[in-house]
Amino acid sequence: MAEDLDGDFEKADVILSEALERFQAEGVNQYVYGMALLEIGLLALVRLDEDEEAIEQAVKDLLTKFRASQPLQPRPRA
Protein backbone atom coordinates (compact mmCIF):
# COMPACT_ATOMS: atom_id res chain seq x y z
CA MET A 1 0.00 0.00 0.00
CA ALA A 2 2.89 2.39 0.71
CA GLU A 3 3.85 2.28 -2.96
CA ASP A 4 0.29 3.25 -3.89
CA LEU A 5 0.59 6.40 -1.77
CA ASP A 6 4.05 7.48 -2.93
CA GLY A 7 2.67 9.24 -6.01
CA ASP A 8 0.00 10.97 -3.97
CA PHE A 9 2.57 12.15 -1.42
CA GLU A 10 4.65 13.61 -4.25
CA LYS A 11 1.58 15.38 -5.68
CA ALA A 12 0.67 16.73 -2.24
CA ASP A 13 4.23 18.02 -1.75
CA VAL A 14 4.06 19.94 -5.03
CA ILE A 15 0.62 21.39 -4.25
CA LEU A 16 1.62 22.43 -0.74
CA SER A 17 4.86 23.96 -1.97
CA GLU A 18 2.93 26.04 -4.50
CA ALA A 19 0.39 27.03 -1.83
CA LEU A 20 3.17 28.11 0.54
CA GLU A 21 4.75 30.25 -2.18
CA ARG A 22 1.36 31.83 -2.88
CA PHE A 23 0.65 32.56 0.79
CA GLN A 24 4.03 34.24 1.11
CA ALA A 25 3.69 36.17 -2.17
CA GLU A 26 0.29 37.46 -1.03
CA GLY A 27 1.68 38.49 2.35
CA VAL A 28 -0.61 36.22 4.36
CA ASN A 29 0.41 36.04 8.01
CA GLN A 30 2.35 32.82 8.71
CA TYR A 31 0.19 32.03 11.75
CA VAL A 32 -2.98 32.39 9.68
CA TYR A 33 -1.89 30.13 6.84
CA GLY A 34 -0.40 27.65 9.29
CA MET A 35 -3.71 27.36 11.12
CA ALA A 36 -5.62 27.12 7.83
CA LEU A 37 -3.42 24.25 6.62
CA LEU A 38 -3.66 22.52 9.98
CA GLU A 39 -7.45 22.77 9.83
CA ILE A 40 -7.53 21.24 6.35
CA GLY A 41 -5.31 18.35 7.43
CA LEU A 42 -7.26 17.59 10.58
CA LEU A 43 -10.58 17.80 8.74
CA ALA A 44 -9.33 15.33 6.12
CA LEU A 45 -8.33 12.82 8.81
CA VAL A 46 -11.59 13.24 10.73
CA ARG A 47 -13.58 12.65 7.54
CA LEU A 48 -11.60 9.43 7.04
CA ASP A 49 -12.78 8.45 10.53
CA GLU A 50 -9.22 8.23 11.84
CA ASP A 51 -8.96 7.41 15.52
CA GLU A 52 -8.61 10.56 17.64
CA GLU A 53 -5.75 9.08 19.64
CA ALA A 54 -3.87 8.20 16.44
CA ILE A 55 -4.31 11.77 15.15
CA GLU A 56 -3.10 13.22 18.45
CA GLN A 57 -0.05 10.93 18.43
CA ALA A 58 0.76 11.86 14.82
CA VAL A 59 0.61 15.56 15.73
CA LYS A 60 2.85 15.01 18.78
CA ASP A 61 5.34 13.07 16.65
CA LEU A 62 5.43 15.85 14.07
CA LEU A 63 5.93 18.51 16.75
CA THR A 64 8.86 16.57 18.17
CA LYS A 65 10.36 16.15 14.70
CA PHE A 66 9.93 19.83 13.77
CA ARG A 67 11.25 21.19 17.06
CA ALA A 68 14.35 19.04 16.74
CA SER A 69 15.08 20.13 13.18
CA GLN A 70 14.26 23.85 13.07
CA PRO A 71 14.76 26.85 15.33
CA LEU A 72 11.50 28.17 16.74
CA GLN A 73 10.15 31.43 15.36
CA PRO A 74 8.38 33.80 17.72
CA ARG A 75 4.62 33.92 17.27
CA PRO A 76 3.52 37.22 15.68
CA ARG A 77 1.61 39.53 17.97
CA ALA A 78 -1.90 40.54 16.98
PDB file of N, CA, C and O in Angstrom:
ATOM      1  N   MET A   1       0.826  -1.195   0.000  1.00  0.00           N
ATOM      2  CA  MET A   1       0.000   0.000   0.000  1.00  0.00           C
ATOM      3  C   MET A   1       0.865   1.251   0.000  1.00  0.00           C
ATOM      4  O   MET A   1       0.477   2.260  -0.590  1.00  0.00           O
ATOM      5  N   ALA A   2       2.028   1.212   0.647  1.00  0.00           N
ATOM      6  CA  ALA A   2       2.892   2.387   0.705  1.00  0.00           C
ATOM      7  C   ALA A   2       3.265   2.846  -0.698  1.00  0.00           C
ATOM      8  O   ALA A   2       3.333   4.047  -0.959  1.00  0.00           O
ATOM      9  N   GLU A   3       3.508   1.906  -1.598  1.00  0.00           N
ATOM     10  CA  GLU A   3       3.851   2.277  -2.962  1.00  0.00           C
ATOM     11  C   GLU A   3       2.692   3.006  -3.638  1.00  0.00           C
ATOM     12  O   GLU A   3       2.908   3.909  -4.446  1.00  0.00           O
ATOM     13  N   ASP A   4       1.464   2.613  -3.306  1.00  0.00           N
ATOM     14  CA  ASP A   4       0.289   3.252  -3.886  1.00  0.00           C
ATOM     15  C   ASP A   4       0.195   4.713  -3.464  1.00  0.00           C
ATOM     16  O   ASP A   4      -0.333   5.536  -4.211  1.00  0.00           O
ATOM     17  N   LEU A   5       0.694   5.044  -2.290  1.00  0.00           N
ATOM     18  CA  LEU A   5       0.593   6.399  -1.766  1.00  0.00           C
ATOM     19  C   LEU A   5       1.771   7.288  -2.164  1.00  0.00           C
ATOM     20  O   LEU A   5       1.676   8.512  -2.074  1.00  0.00           O
ATOM     21  N   ASP A   6       2.863   6.696  -2.596  1.00  0.00           N
ATOM     22  CA  ASP A   6       4.053   7.479  -2.931  1.00  0.00           C
ATOM     23  C   ASP A   6       3.744   8.576  -3.948  1.00  0.00           C
ATOM     24  O   ASP A   6       4.166   9.718  -3.770  1.00  0.00           O
ATOM     25  N   GLY A   7       3.025   8.249  -4.991  1.00  0.00           N
ATOM     26  CA  GLY A   7       2.673   9.242  -6.007  1.00  0.00           C
ATOM     27  C   GLY A   7       1.799  10.345  -5.444  1.00  0.00           C
ATOM     28  O   GLY A   7       1.962  11.516  -5.788  1.00  0.00           O
ATOM     29  N   ASP A   8       0.875   9.969  -4.580  1.00  0.00           N
ATOM     30  CA  ASP A   8       0.004  10.971  -3.968  1.00  0.00           C
ATOM     31  C   ASP A   8       0.785  11.880  -3.016  1.00  0.00           C
ATOM     32  O   ASP A   8       0.523  13.081  -2.950  1.00  0.00           O
ATOM     33  N   PHE A   9       1.732  11.316  -2.287  1.00  0.00           N
ATOM     34  CA  PHE A   9       2.568  12.147  -1.421  1.00  0.00           C
ATOM     35  C   PHE A   9       3.378  13.144  -2.243  1.00  0.00           C
ATOM     36  O   PHE A   9       3.523  14.302  -1.850  1.00  0.00           O
ATOM     37  N   GLU A  10       3.899  12.703  -3.372  1.00  0.00           N
ATOM     38  CA  GLU A  10       4.647  13.611  -4.250  1.00  0.00           C
ATOM     39  C   GLU A  10       3.745  14.722  -4.780  1.00  0.00           C
ATOM     40  O   GLU A  10       4.142  15.887  -4.805  1.00  0.00           O
ATOM     41  N   LYS A  11       2.529  14.364  -5.205  1.00  0.00           N
ATOM     42  CA  LYS A  11       1.575  15.380  -5.681  1.00  0.00           C
ATOM     43  C   LYS A  11       1.249  16.375  -4.572  1.00  0.00           C
ATOM     44  O   LYS A  11       1.216  17.584  -4.802  1.00  0.00           O
ATOM     45  N   ALA A  12       1.008  15.860  -3.374  1.00  0.00           N
ATOM     46  CA  ALA A  12       0.675  16.732  -2.242  1.00  0.00           C
ATOM     47  C   ALA A  12       1.833  17.671  -1.929  1.00  0.00           C
ATOM     48  O   ALA A  12       1.614  18.844  -1.625  1.00  0.00           O
ATOM     49  N   ASP A  13       3.063  17.167  -2.000  1.00  0.00           N
ATOM     50  CA  ASP A  13       4.229  18.024  -1.749  1.00  0.00           C
ATOM     51  C   ASP A  13       4.296  19.174  -2.735  1.00  0.00           C
ATOM     52  O   ASP A  13       4.591  20.306  -2.351  1.00  0.00           O
ATOM     53  N   VAL A  14       4.025  18.895  -4.008  1.00  0.00           N
ATOM     54  CA  VAL A  14       4.061  19.942  -5.034  1.00  0.00           C
ATOM     55  C   VAL A  14       2.958  20.966  -4.778  1.00  0.00           C
ATOM     56  O   VAL A  14       3.199  22.172  -4.837  1.00  0.00           O
ATOM     57  N   ILE A  15       1.757  20.487  -4.496  1.00  0.00           N
ATOM     58  CA  ILE A  15       0.619  21.385  -4.254  1.00  0.00           C
ATOM     59  C   ILE A  15       0.877  22.257  -3.034  1.00  0.00           C
ATOM     60  O   ILE A  15       0.632  23.463  -3.067  1.00  0.00           O
ATOM     61  N   LEU A  16       1.370  21.653  -1.956  1.00  0.00           N
ATOM     62  CA  LEU A  16       1.624  22.432  -0.741  1.00  0.00           C
ATOM     63  C   LEU A  16       2.762  23.426  -0.926  1.00  0.00           C
ATOM     64  O   LEU A  16       2.721  24.530  -0.383  1.00  0.00           O
ATOM     65  N   SER A  17       3.763  23.042  -1.683  1.00  0.00           N
ATOM     66  CA  SER A  17       4.863  23.963  -1.970  1.00  0.00           C
ATOM     67  C   SER A  17       4.361  25.177  -2.737  1.00  0.00           C
ATOM     68  O   SER A  17       4.737  26.310  -2.437  1.00  0.00           O
ATOM     69  N   GLU A  18       3.508  24.935  -3.729  1.00  0.00           N
ATOM     70  CA  GLU A  18       2.930  26.041  -4.498  1.00  0.00           C
ATOM     71  C   GLU A  18       2.032  26.910  -3.618  1.00  0.00           C
ATOM     72  O   GLU A  18       2.034  28.135  -3.743  1.00  0.00           O
ATOM     73  N   ALA A  19       1.267  26.277  -2.731  1.00  0.00           N
ATOM     74  CA  ALA A  19       0.393  27.035  -1.831  1.00  0.00           C
ATOM     75  C   ALA A  19       1.223  27.899  -0.887  1.00  0.00           C
ATOM     76  O   ALA A  19       0.880  29.056  -0.644  1.00  0.00           O
ATOM     77  N   LEU A  20       2.309  27.348  -0.356  1.00  0.00           N
ATOM     78  CA  LEU A  20       3.175  28.106   0.537  1.00  0.00           C
ATOM     79  C   LEU A  20       3.757  29.327  -0.172  1.00  0.00           C
ATOM     80  O   LEU A  20       3.787  30.423   0.389  1.00  0.00           O
ATOM     81  N   GLU A  21       4.216  29.134  -1.400  1.00  0.00           N
ATOM     82  CA  GLU A  21       4.749  30.252  -2.180  1.00  0.00           C
ATOM     83  C   GLU A  21       3.679  31.314  -2.397  1.00  0.00           C
ATOM     84  O   GLU A  21       3.963  32.510  -2.328  1.00  0.00           O
ATOM     85  N   ARG A  22       2.465  30.885  -2.656  1.00  0.00           N
ATOM     86  CA  ARG A  22       1.364  31.828  -2.883  1.00  0.00           C
ATOM     87  C   ARG A  22       1.007  32.595  -1.615  1.00  0.00           C
ATOM     88  O   ARG A  22       0.811  33.810  -1.654  1.00  0.00           O
ATOM     89  N   PHE A  23       0.923  31.882  -0.490  1.00  0.00           N
ATOM     90  CA  PHE A  23       0.650  32.555   0.792  1.00  0.00           C
ATOM     91  C   PHE A  23       1.689  33.635   1.050  1.00  0.00           C
ATOM     92  O   PHE A  23       1.350  34.757   1.427  1.00  0.00           O
ATOM     93  N   GLN A  24       2.955  33.291   0.845  1.00  0.00           N
ATOM     94  CA  GLN A  24       4.026  34.236   1.107  1.00  0.00           C
ATOM     95  C   GLN A  24       3.996  35.398   0.120  1.00  0.00           C
ATOM     96  O   GLN A  24       4.199  36.547   0.512  1.00  0.00           O
ATOM     97  N   ALA A  25       3.745  35.114  -1.153  1.00  0.00           N
ATOM     98  CA  ALA A  25       3.690  36.173  -2.166  1.00  0.00           C
ATOM     99  C   ALA A  25       2.539  37.142  -1.897  1.00  0.00           C
ATOM    100  O   ALA A  25       2.641  38.333  -2.191  1.00  0.00           O
ATOM    101  N   GLU A  26       1.450  36.626  -1.339  1.00  0.00           N
ATOM    102  CA  GLU A  26       0.285  37.458  -1.033  1.00  0.00           C
ATOM    103  C   GLU A  26       0.404  38.152   0.317  1.00  0.00           C
ATOM    104  O   GLU A  26      -0.455  38.955   0.684  1.00  0.00           O
ATOM    105  N   GLY A  27       1.464  37.847   1.055  1.00  0.00           N
ATOM    106  CA  GLY A  27       1.676  38.486   2.347  1.00  0.00           C
ATOM    107  C   GLY A  27       0.759  37.997   3.449  1.00  0.00           C
ATOM    108  O   GLY A  27       0.504  38.721   4.411  1.00  0.00           O
ATOM    109  N   VAL A  28       0.256  36.772   3.321  1.00  0.00           N
ATOM    110  CA  VAL A  28      -0.613  36.217   4.356  1.00  0.00           C
ATOM    111  C   VAL A  28       0.235  35.908   5.588  1.00  0.00           C
ATOM    112  O   VAL A  28       1.324  35.345   5.475  1.00  0.00           O
ATOM    113  N   ASN A  29      -0.263  36.274   6.745  1.00  0.00           N
ATOM    114  CA  ASN A  29       0.412  36.040   8.006  1.00  0.00           C
ATOM    115  C   ASN A  29       0.698  34.544   8.166  1.00  0.00           C
ATOM    116  O   ASN A  29      -0.174  33.710   7.926  1.00  0.00           O
ATOM    117  N   GLN A  30       1.935  34.212   8.577  1.00  0.00           N
ATOM    118  CA  GLN A  30       2.352  32.817   8.711  1.00  0.00           C
ATOM    119  C   GLN A  30       1.464  32.048   9.690  1.00  0.00           C
ATOM    120  O   GLN A  30       1.138  30.886   9.447  1.00  0.00           O
ATOM    121  N   TYR A  31       1.076  32.680  10.782  1.00  0.00           N
ATOM    122  CA  TYR A  31       0.195  32.025  11.749  1.00  0.00           C
ATOM    123  C   TYR A  31      -1.148  31.685  11.102  1.00  0.00           C
ATOM    124  O   TYR A  31      -1.693  30.604  11.324  1.00  0.00           O
ATOM    125  N   VAL A  32      -1.670  32.599  10.312  1.00  0.00           N
ATOM    126  CA  VAL A  32      -2.977  32.393   9.682  1.00  0.00           C
ATOM    127  C   VAL A  32      -2.922  31.237   8.691  1.00  0.00           C
ATOM    128  O   VAL A  32      -3.782  30.356   8.721  1.00  0.00           O
ATOM    129  N   TYR A  33      -1.914  31.230   7.805  1.00  0.00           N
ATOM    130  CA  TYR A  33      -1.893  30.135   6.840  1.00  0.00           C
ATOM    131  C   TYR A  33      -1.493  28.814   7.494  1.00  0.00           C
ATOM    132  O   TYR A  33      -1.886  27.745   7.026  1.00  0.00           O
ATOM    133  N   GLY A  34      -0.718  28.882   8.566  1.00  0.00           N
ATOM    134  CA  GLY A  34      -0.404  27.650   9.294  1.00  0.00           C
ATOM    135  C   GLY A  34      -1.654  27.028   9.903  1.00  0.00           C
ATOM    136  O   GLY A  34      -1.869  25.820   9.807  1.00  0.00           O
ATOM    137  N   MET A  35      -2.471  27.862  10.527  1.00  0.00           N
ATOM    138  CA  MET A  35      -3.715  27.357  11.125  1.00  0.00           C
ATOM    139  C   MET A  35      -4.684  26.853  10.055  1.00  0.00           C
ATOM    140  O   MET A  35      -5.375  25.855  10.260  1.00  0.00           O
ATOM    141  N   ALA A  36      -4.734  27.544   8.918  1.00  0.00           N
ATOM    142  CA  ALA A  36      -5.620  27.116   7.833  1.00  0.00           C
ATOM    143  C   ALA A  36      -5.202  25.743   7.300  1.00  0.00           C
ATOM    144  O   ALA A  36      -6.050  24.881   7.070  1.00  0.00           O
ATOM    145  N   LEU A  37      -3.903  25.544   7.105  1.00  0.00           N
ATOM    146  CA  LEU A  37      -3.421  24.253   6.616  1.00  0.00           C
ATOM    147  C   LEU A  37      -3.624  23.154   7.647  1.00  0.00           C
ATOM    148  O   LEU A  37      -3.957  22.023   7.296  1.00  0.00           O
ATOM    149  N   LEU A  38      -3.424  23.485   8.919  1.00  0.00           N
ATOM    150  CA  LEU A  38      -3.665  22.518   9.985  1.00  0.00           C
ATOM    151  C   LEU A  38      -5.134  22.096   9.998  1.00  0.00           C
ATOM    152  O   LEU A  38      -5.451  20.915  10.138  1.00  0.00           O
ATOM    153  N   GLU A  39      -6.018  23.071   9.850  1.00  0.00           N
ATOM    154  CA  GLU A  39      -7.454  22.771   9.833  1.00  0.00           C
ATOM    155  C   GLU A  39      -7.812  21.841   8.677  1.00  0.00           C
ATOM    156  O   GLU A  39      -8.590  20.903   8.852  1.00  0.00           O
ATOM    157  N   ILE A  40      -7.255  22.095   7.513  1.00  0.00           N
ATOM    158  CA  ILE A  40      -7.526  21.238   6.346  1.00  0.00           C
ATOM    159  C   ILE A  40      -7.056  19.814   6.620  1.00  0.00           C
ATOM    160  O   ILE A  40      -7.776  18.855   6.341  1.00  0.00           O
ATOM    161  N   GLY A  41      -5.845  19.676   7.167  1.00  0.00           N
ATOM    162  CA  GLY A  41      -5.308  18.347   7.433  1.00  0.00           C
ATOM    163  C   GLY A  41      -6.123  17.584   8.464  1.00  0.00           C
ATOM    164  O   GLY A  41      -6.429  16.407   8.277  1.00  0.00           O
ATOM    165  N   LEU A  42      -6.472  18.258   9.549  1.00  0.00           N
ATOM    166  CA  LEU A  42      -7.264  17.587  10.577  1.00  0.00           C
ATOM    167  C   LEU A  42      -8.648  17.216  10.067  1.00  0.00           C
ATOM    168  O   LEU A  42      -9.150  16.133  10.369  1.00  0.00           O
ATOM    169  N   LEU A  43      -9.265  18.099   9.301  1.00  0.00           N
ATOM    170  CA  LEU A  43     -10.580  17.800   8.745  1.00  0.00           C
ATOM    171  C   LEU A  43     -10.523  16.580   7.830  1.00  0.00           C
ATOM    172  O   LEU A  43     -11.418  15.735   7.865  1.00  0.00           O
ATOM    173  N   ALA A  44      -9.476  16.485   7.012  1.00  0.00           N
ATOM    174  CA  ALA A  44      -9.331  15.331   6.119  1.00  0.00           C
ATOM    175  C   ALA A  44      -9.243  14.034   6.912  1.00  0.00           C
ATOM    176  O   ALA A  44      -9.869  13.040   6.546  1.00  0.00           O
ATOM    177  N   LEU A  45      -8.469  14.037   7.999  1.00  0.00           N
ATOM    178  CA  LEU A  45      -8.329  12.823   8.806  1.00  0.00           C
ATOM    179  C   LEU A  45      -9.616  12.479   9.545  1.00  0.00           C
ATOM    180  O   LEU A  45      -9.965  11.304   9.662  1.00  0.00           O
ATOM    181  N   VAL A  46     -10.322  13.486  10.043  1.00  0.00           N
ATOM    182  CA  VAL A  46     -11.594  13.235  10.727  1.00  0.00           C
ATOM    183  C   VAL A  46     -12.608  12.644   9.745  1.00  0.00           C
ATOM    184  O   VAL A  46     -13.342  11.717  10.086  1.00  0.00           O
ATOM    185  N   ARG A  47     -12.641  13.178   8.539  1.00  0.00           N
ATOM    186  CA  ARG A  47     -13.579  12.651   7.535  1.00  0.00           C
ATOM    187  C   ARG A  47     -13.246  11.222   7.125  1.00  0.00           C
ATOM    188  O   ARG A  47     -14.117  10.488   6.659  1.00  0.00           O
ATOM    189  N   LEU A  48     -11.988  10.826   7.296  1.00  0.00           N
ATOM    190  CA  LEU A  48     -11.596   9.435   7.041  1.00  0.00           C
ATOM    191  C   LEU A  48     -11.894   8.540   8.236  1.00  0.00           C
ATOM    192  O   LEU A  48     -11.646   7.335   8.202  1.00  0.00           O
ATOM    193  N   ASP A  49     -12.432   9.147   9.296  1.00  0.00           N
ATOM    194  CA  ASP A  49     -12.775   8.448  10.531  1.00  0.00           C
ATOM    195  C   ASP A  49     -11.542   7.872  11.220  1.00  0.00           C
ATOM    196  O   ASP A  49     -11.582   6.788  11.802  1.00  0.00           O
ATOM    197  N   GLU A  50     -10.433   8.634  11.137  1.00  0.00           N
ATOM    198  CA  GLU A  50      -9.221   8.227  11.841  1.00  0.00           C
ATOM    199  C   GLU A  50      -9.467   8.315  13.344  1.00  0.00           C
ATOM    200  O   GLU A  50     -10.211   9.175  13.815  1.00  0.00           O
ATOM    201  N   ASP A  51      -8.848   7.434  14.072  1.00  0.00           N
ATOM    202  CA  ASP A  51      -8.960   7.407  15.520  1.00  0.00           C
ATOM    203  C   ASP A  51      -8.356   8.682  16.112  1.00  0.00           C
ATOM    204  O   ASP A  51      -7.260   9.088  15.726  1.00  0.00           O
ATOM    205  N   GLU A  52      -9.065   9.308  17.039  1.00  0.00           N
ATOM    206  CA  GLU A  52      -8.606  10.558  17.640  1.00  0.00           C
ATOM    207  C   GLU A  52      -7.244  10.406  18.310  1.00  0.00           C
ATOM    208  O   GLU A  52      -6.398  11.293  18.207  1.00  0.00           O
ATOM    209  N   GLU A  53      -7.037   9.310  18.978  1.00  0.00           N
ATOM    210  CA  GLU A  53      -5.748   9.081  19.639  1.00  0.00           C
ATOM    211  C   GLU A  53      -4.618   8.964  18.615  1.00  0.00           C
ATOM    212  O   GLU A  53      -3.511   9.441  18.861  1.00  0.00           O
ATOM    213  N   ALA A  54      -4.886   8.338  17.480  1.00  0.00           N
ATOM    214  CA  ALA A  54      -3.866   8.204  16.436  1.00  0.00           C
ATOM    215  C   ALA A  54      -3.528   9.573  15.838  1.00  0.00           C
ATOM    216  O   ALA A  54      -2.368   9.857  15.542  1.00  0.00           O
ATOM    217  N   ILE A  55      -4.548  10.416  15.665  1.00  0.00           N
ATOM    218  CA  ILE A  55      -4.312  11.770  15.148  1.00  0.00           C
ATOM    219  C   ILE A  55      -3.478  12.566  16.148  1.00  0.00           C
ATOM    220  O   ILE A  55      -2.514  13.229  15.765  1.00  0.00           O
ATOM    221  N   GLU A  56      -3.844  12.502  17.422  1.00  0.00           N
ATOM    222  CA  GLU A  56      -3.095  13.222  18.452  1.00  0.00           C
ATOM    223  C   GLU A  56      -1.645  12.757  18.499  1.00  0.00           C
ATOM    224  O   GLU A  56      -0.740  13.579  18.638  1.00  0.00           O
ATOM    225  N   GLN A  57      -1.411  11.454  18.386  1.00  0.00           N
ATOM    226  CA  GLN A  57      -0.047  10.935  18.427  1.00  0.00           C
ATOM    227  C   GLN A  57       0.732  11.387  17.199  1.00  0.00           C
ATOM    228  O   GLN A  57       1.912  11.719  17.304  1.00  0.00           O
ATOM    229  N   ALA A  58       0.092  11.404  16.047  1.00  0.00           N
ATOM    230  CA  ALA A  58       0.763  11.859  14.824  1.00  0.00           C
ATOM    231  C   ALA A  58       1.171  13.328  14.959  1.00  0.00           C
ATOM    232  O   ALA A  58       2.265  13.714  14.546  1.00  0.00           O
ATOM    233  N   VAL A  59       0.295  14.136  15.532  1.00  0.00           N
ATOM    234  CA  VAL A  59       0.609  15.556  15.734  1.00  0.00           C
ATOM    235  C   VAL A  59       1.775  15.696  16.715  1.00  0.00           C
ATOM    236  O   VAL A  59       2.688  16.484  16.471  1.00  0.00           O
ATOM    237  N   LYS A  60       1.759  14.953  17.807  1.00  0.00           N
ATOM    238  CA  LYS A  60       2.853  15.008  18.776  1.00  0.00           C
ATOM    239  C   LYS A  60       4.173  14.583  18.140  1.00  0.00           C
ATOM    240  O   LYS A  60       5.211  15.196  18.387  1.00  0.00           O
ATOM    241  N   ASP A  61       4.132  13.536  17.326  1.00  0.00           N
ATOM    242  CA  ASP A  61       5.345  13.066  16.652  1.00  0.00           C
ATOM    243  C   ASP A  61       5.889  14.131  15.704  1.00  0.00           C
ATOM    244  O   ASP A  61       7.099  14.346  15.633  1.00  0.00           O
ATOM    245  N   LEU A  62       4.994  14.793  14.981  1.00  0.00           N
ATOM    246  CA  LEU A  62       5.427  15.852  14.072  1.00  0.00           C
ATOM    247  C   LEU A  62       6.019  17.035  14.832  1.00  0.00           C
ATOM    248  O   LEU A  62       7.035  17.593  14.416  1.00  0.00           O
ATOM    249  N   LEU A  63       5.397  17.417  15.936  1.00  0.00           N
ATOM    250  CA  LEU A  63       5.929  18.509  16.750  1.00  0.00           C
ATOM    251  C   LEU A  63       7.341  18.192  17.238  1.00  0.00           C
ATOM    252  O   LEU A  63       8.228  19.045  17.189  1.00  0.00           O
ATOM    253  N   THR A  64       7.539  16.987  17.701  1.00  0.00           N
ATOM    254  CA  THR A  64       8.863  16.570  18.168  1.00  0.00           C
ATOM    255  C   THR A  64       9.870  16.641  17.028  1.00  0.00           C
ATOM    256  O   THR A  64      10.981  17.143  17.201  1.00  0.00           O
ATOM    257  N   LYS A  65       9.480  16.141  15.875  1.00  0.00           N
ATOM    258  CA  LYS A  65      10.358  16.152  14.700  1.00  0.00           C
ATOM    259  C   LYS A  65      10.709  17.581  14.292  1.00  0.00           C
ATOM    260  O   LYS A  65      11.875  17.891  14.050  1.00  0.00           O
ATOM    261  N   PHE A  66       9.706  18.448  14.216  1.00  0.00           N
ATOM    262  CA  PHE A  66       9.930  19.829  13.771  1.00  0.00           C
ATOM    263  C   PHE A  66      10.774  20.610  14.768  1.00  0.00           C
ATOM    264  O   PHE A  66      11.673  21.354  14.373  1.00  0.00           O
ATOM    265  N   ARG A  67      10.496  20.449  16.038  1.00  0.00           N
ATOM    266  CA  ARG A  67      11.249  21.186  17.055  1.00  0.00           C
ATOM    267  C   ARG A  67      12.715  20.771  17.080  1.00  0.00           C
ATOM    268  O   ARG A  67      13.590  21.579  17.390  1.00  0.00           O
ATOM    269  N   ALA A  68      12.975  19.526  16.756  1.00  0.00           N
ATOM    270  CA  ALA A  68      14.354  19.037  16.744  1.00  0.00           C
ATOM    271  C   ALA A  68      15.116  19.515  15.510  1.00  0.00           C
ATOM    272  O   ALA A  68      16.344  19.603  15.533  1.00  0.00           O
ATOM    273  N   SER A  69      14.396  19.823  14.439  1.00  0.00           N
ATOM    274  CA  SER A  69      15.079  20.130  13.180  1.00  0.00           C
ATOM    275  C   SER A  69      15.134  21.611  12.826  1.00  0.00           C
ATOM    276  O   SER A  69      15.930  22.001  11.973  1.00  0.00           O
ATOM    277  N   GLN A  70      14.310  22.447  13.456  1.00  0.00           N
ATOM    278  CA  GLN A  70      14.260  23.855  13.073  1.00  0.00           C
ATOM    279  C   GLN A  70      14.213  24.752  14.305  1.00  0.00           C
ATOM    280  O   GLN A  70      13.576  24.414  15.303  1.00  0.00           O
ATOM    281  N   PRO A  71      14.889  25.897  14.231  1.00  0.00           N
ATOM    282  CA  PRO A  71      14.761  26.853  15.333  1.00  0.00           C
ATOM    283  C   PRO A  71      13.341  27.401  15.379  1.00  0.00           C
ATOM    284  O   PRO A  71      12.712  27.613  14.342  1.00  0.00           O
ATOM    285  N   LEU A  72      12.849  27.625  16.576  1.00  0.00           N
ATOM    286  CA  LEU A  72      11.501  28.174  16.736  1.00  0.00           C
ATOM    287  C   LEU A  72      11.467  29.645  16.360  1.00  0.00           C
ATOM    288  O   LEU A  72      12.395  30.400  16.651  1.00  0.00           O
ATOM    289  N   GLN A  73      10.382  30.037  15.710  1.00  0.00           N
ATOM    290  CA  GLN A  73      10.145  31.434  15.355  1.00  0.00           C
ATOM    291  C   GLN A  73       9.144  31.997  16.351  1.00  0.00           C
ATOM    292  O   GLN A  73       8.183  31.316  16.710  1.00  0.00           O
ATOM    293  N   PRO A  74       9.350  33.215  16.798  1.00  0.00           N
ATOM    294  CA  PRO A  74       8.375  33.800  17.724  1.00  0.00           C
ATOM    295  C   PRO A  74       7.027  33.976  17.034  1.00  0.00           C
ATOM    296  O   PRO A  74       6.955  34.295  15.847  1.00  0.00           O
ATOM    297  N   ARG A  75       5.976  33.764  17.790  1.00  0.00           N
ATOM    298  CA  ARG A  75       4.622  33.924  17.270  1.00  0.00           C
ATOM    299  C   ARG A  75       4.341  35.413  17.086  1.00  0.00           C
ATOM    300  O   ARG A  75       4.586  36.206  17.996  1.00  0.00           O
ATOM    301  N   PRO A  76       3.824  35.803  15.904  1.00  0.00           N
ATOM    302  CA  PRO A  76       3.523  37.222  15.678  1.00  0.00           C
ATOM    303  C   PRO A  76       2.442  37.718  16.639  1.00  0.00           C
ATOM    304  O   PRO A  76       1.491  37.005  16.958  1.00  0.00           O
ATOM    305  N   ARG A  77       2.614  38.932  17.078  1.00  0.00           N
ATOM    306  CA  ARG A  77       1.609  39.530  17.974  1.00  0.00           C
ATOM    307  C   ARG A  77       0.491  40.131  17.146  1.00  0.00           C
ATOM    308  O   ARG A  77       0.710  40.680  16.066  1.00  0.00           O
ATOM    309  N   ALA A  78      -0.708  40.013  17.681  1.00  0.00           N
ATOM    310  CA  ALA A  78      -1.896  40.536  16.975  1.00  0.00           C
ATOM    311  C   ALA A  78      -1.958  42.034  17.020  1.00  0.00           C
ATOM    312  O   ALA A  78      -2.888  42.630  16.477  1.00  0.00           O
TER     313      ALA A  78
END
